[in-house]
Amino acid sequence: MPATLPAEPGESGGVRSVQRAFDILSLLTEDRRTLTIREVVDETGLAKTTALRLLQRVARASPGGAAHLATLRRWIEEAARAGHAVSHGEREPGLSAVAVPVTGGSRATVAALTLSGPTVRSTEERVEEFTADLREAAKRMSERGVRPSTELTPWRAHAAVATGRRQGR
């Protein structure tokens, strides 16, 4: 997803749309891999039309457009099975990245650790090493008590993990 989506009427720079998208994504957990539109509406407080419009905009904003949705779903399923995600040039030619989840007390994903760099340095062997190192760091962060909260949105959770702050400090 791009850093910002095209703005909704009355929104500046799409920041609110991105936050809404992260709010929806934060509903997904290892045990809850799919959501109905009804669940999204009930749990985010968004109007059904707003939720649908946002999800359609996210799909259209992907590199392959709305037709890319099946590929995105397949990648999500693969990442969930593997416990990490790897990208080689999907968003930026010549750039590769590895990401692992940081989980809270309920094992729900509350943040992600990523490492990116030039694809030429991302051999299969190096990606395995990067993944192992990221998993170890994510495990330590998870053990320190990073946890989801209504006060800790996904953006704030990321900032808390990045700075070492936890809720209640």
C-alpha positions as CSV (number, residue, x, y, z in Angstrom):
1,M,0.0,0.0,0.0
2,P,1.4,3.5,-0.8
3,A,2.3,5.7,2.1
4,T,-0.9,7.7,1.5
5,L,-4.0,6.9,-0.4
6,P,-5.8,9.5,-2.4
7,A,-7.7,11.7,0.1
8,E,-11.4,11.3,0.8
9,P,-13.4,14.4,0.6
10,G,-12.5,16.6,3.5
11,E,-9.3,14.6,4.3
12,S,-5.8,16.0,4.0
13,G,-3.3,13.8,2.2
14,G,-5.1,10.5,2.8
15,V,-3.6,10.2,6.3
16,R,-7.0,9.4,7.8
17,S,-7.6,6.8,5.2
18,V,-4.4,5.1,5.9
19,Q,-5.2,5.1,9.6
20,R,-8.6,3.6,8.9
21,A,-7.0,0.9,6.7
22,F,-4.6,0.0,9.6
23,D,-7.5,0.0,12.0
24,I,-9.2,-2.6,9.8
25,L,-6.0,-4.6,9.4
26,S,-5.5,-4.6,13.2
27,L,-8.7,-6.7,13.5
28,L,-7.0,-9.6,11.8
29,T,-5.1,-12.1,14.0
30,E,-3.6,-15.5,13.6
31,D,-6.8,-17.0,14.8
32,R,-9.0,-14.6,12.8
33,R,-7.7,-14.4,9.2
34,T,-10.8,-13.2,7.5
35,L,-13.5,-10.6,8.3
36,T,-16.9,-10.0,6.9
37,I,-17.9,-6.5,6.0
38,R,-20.4,-6.6,8.9
39,E,-17.5,-7.4,11.4
40,V,-15.4,-4.5,9.9
41,V,-18.4,-2.1,10.3
42,D,-19.3,-3.3,13.8
43,E,-15.8,-3.2,15.2
44,T,-14.4,0.0,13.6
45,G,-17.6,2.0,13.7
46,L,-17.2,2.9,10.0
47,A,-20.3,3.1,7.9
48,K,-20.6,0.1,5.5
49,T,-20.2,2.4,2.5
50,T,-17.1,3.9,4.0
51,A,-15.6,0.5,4.8
52,L,-16.3,-0.8,1.3
53,R,-15.0,2.3,-0.4
54,L,-11.8,2.2,1.7
55,L,-11.2,-1.5,0.9
56,Q,-11.8,-0.9,-2.8
57,R,-9.4,2.1,-2.7
58,V,-6.7,0.0,-1.0
59,A,-7.1,-2.7,-3.7
60,R,-7.0,-0.1,-6.5
61,A,-3.9,1.6,-4.9
62,S,-1.9,-1.7,-5.0
63,P,0.7,-1.9,-7.7
64,G,-1.4,-4.2,-9.9
65,G,-4.8,-2.4,-9.4
66,A,-8.0,-4.1,-8.3
67,A,-7.1,-7.2,-10.3
68,H,-4.1,-7.6,-8.0
69,L,-6.3,-8.5,-5.0
70,A,-6.1,-12.2,-5.5
71,T,-2.3,-12.0,-5.6
72,L,-2.3,-9.9,-2.4
73,R,-4.5,-12.4,-0.7
74,R,-2.2,-15.3,-1.7
75,W,0.9,-13.4,-0.4
76,I,-0.9,-12.7,2.9
77,E,-1.7,-16.4,3.2
78,E,1.9,-17.4,2.4
79,A,3.3,-14.9,4.9
80,A,0.9,-16.2,7.6
81,R,1.9,-19.8,7.0
82,A,5.7,-19.0,6.9
83,G,5.6,-16.5,9.8
84,H,7.3,-13.9,7.7
85,A,7.1,-12.1,4.4
86,V,9.7,-11.4,1.7
87,S,9.4,-9.0,-1.1
88,H,11.8,-8.7,-4.0
89,G,11.0,-5.6,-6.1
90,E,7.2,-5.7,-5.8
91,R,7.0,-2.1,-4.7
92,E,10.3,-0.7,-5.9
93,P,12.6,-2.3,-8.5
94,G,15.9,-3.3,-7.0
95,L,14.6,-3.2,-3.4
96,S,14.0,-6.3,-1.3
97,A,12.5,-6.5,2.2
98,V,11.8,-9.1,4.9
99,A,9.2,-8.6,7.6
100,V,8.2,-10.5,10.8
101,P,5.3,-9.9,13.2
102,V,5.7,-8.6,16.7
103,T,2.9,-10.1,18.9
104,G,1.2,-9.0,22.0
105,G,0.1,-11.0,25.0
106,S,-2.8,-12.6,23.2
107,R,-0.4,-13.5,20.3
108,A,-2.2,-11.0,18.1
109,T,0.1,-9.1,15.7
110,V,0.6,-5.6,17.0
111,A,3.6,-4.4,14.9
112,A,6.1,-5.6,12.4
113,L,9.8,-5.5,12.1
114,T,11.2,-5.1,8.7
115,L,14.6,-4.9,7.0
116,S,15.1,-3.7,3.5
117,G,17.9,-3.1,1.2
118,P,19.2,-3.7,-2.3
119,T,18.0,-6.9,-4.0
120,V,21.6,-7.7,-5.1
121,R,22.4,-8.2,-1.3
122,S,19.3,-10.3,-0.7
123,T,20.3,-13.7,-1.7
124,E,18.2,-16.7,-0.4
125,E,20.9,-17.4,2.2
126,R,21.0,-13.8,3.4
127,V,17.2,-13.6,3.5
128,E,17.2,-16.7,5.8
129,E,19.8,-15.0,8.1
130,F,17.8,-11.7,8.1
131,T,14.6,-13.6,8.9
132,A,16.2,-15.4,11.8
133,D,17.7,-12.2,13.2
134,L,14.4,-10.3,12.9
135,R,12.4,-13.2,14.5
136,E,14.8,-13.1,17.5
137,A,14.4,-9.3,17.9
138,A,10.6,-9.6,17.5
139,K,10.5,-12.4,20.1
140,R,12.4,-10.2,22.6
141,M,10.0,-7.3,21.9
142,S,7.0,-9.6,22.3
143,E,8.3,-10.9,25.6
144,R,8.7,-7.3,26.9
145,G,5.0,-6.9,26.7
146,V,4.0,-5.0,23.5
147,R,0.2,-5.3,23.6
148,P,-2.7,-4.0,21.6
149,S,-5.0,-1.5,23.2
150,T,-7.8,0.9,22.3
151,E,-5.3,3.6,23.3
152,L,-2.5,2.1,21.2
153,T,-3.5,2.2,17.5
154,P,-1.3,0.3,15.0
155,W,0.6,3.5,14.2
156,R,1.2,4.2,17.9
157,A,2.1,0.5,18.6
158,H,4.7,0.8,15.8
159,A,6.1,3.9,17.4
160,A,6.1,2.3,20.9
161,V,8.0,-0.7,19.6
162,A,10.5,1.4,17.7
163,T,11.2,3.6,20.7
164,G,11.0,0.8,23.4
165,R,8.0,2.5,25.1
166,R,5.1,0.4,26.4
167,Q,1.6,1.4,27.4
168,G,1.4,2.6,30.9
169,R,5.0,4.0,31.1
